[in-house]
């Protein structure tokens, strides 16, 4: 079956512009996560969605970052007024249960802020 | 604070056995997961330990000791394709999920 998909795969933007990153989770997966990974580093948790519950936004680094999940499926991560330090790979993952331990990752969006 | 510590790099030869350690410090504990990530690729799930002991999945095994806040990933019969980064991960505060910084495994012929 189809895995997690993300778009775009690459995004180059100018400092100060807004960007939207999209994630399509595996059908039927109720839990969805966003992470950020800088070159050679581990994954930094950003936000967690579970069904219709309020998301856990504790990992969002600033109020320039926001995310929504519509209809319990597709999610969009928005970064406003991008900064060079936002450059990273943004990974989305989904999980069939809220247990969190087994997550299926998308290929990521490589964001470069110039 | 919450953290997972693992060695930054490990080198081993093809056919050998390698162990990648992970020590953790979290506010609560719900189990330890392991992920593999090849360069340029997405992380893929390998194994999960909720309870103490060894979990075996083919050539890969994972161990957990909750009393020692310690776990490891054991890779046997190493193959060149096992060269990748390996991450331990655990649930943090709330519904956050924390990854270690990763161990880069280099398998040599």
Interface residues (C-beta under 8 A of the other chain):
Chain A: X33 X35 X41 X42 X43 X44 X45 X48 X50 X56 X58 X59 X91 X93 X98 X99 X100 X101 X102 X103 X104 X105 X106 X107 X108
Chain B: X30 X31 X33 X41 X42 X43 X44 X45 X48 X50 X87 X89 X91 X92 X93 X94 X95 X96 X97 X98 X99 X100 X101 X102
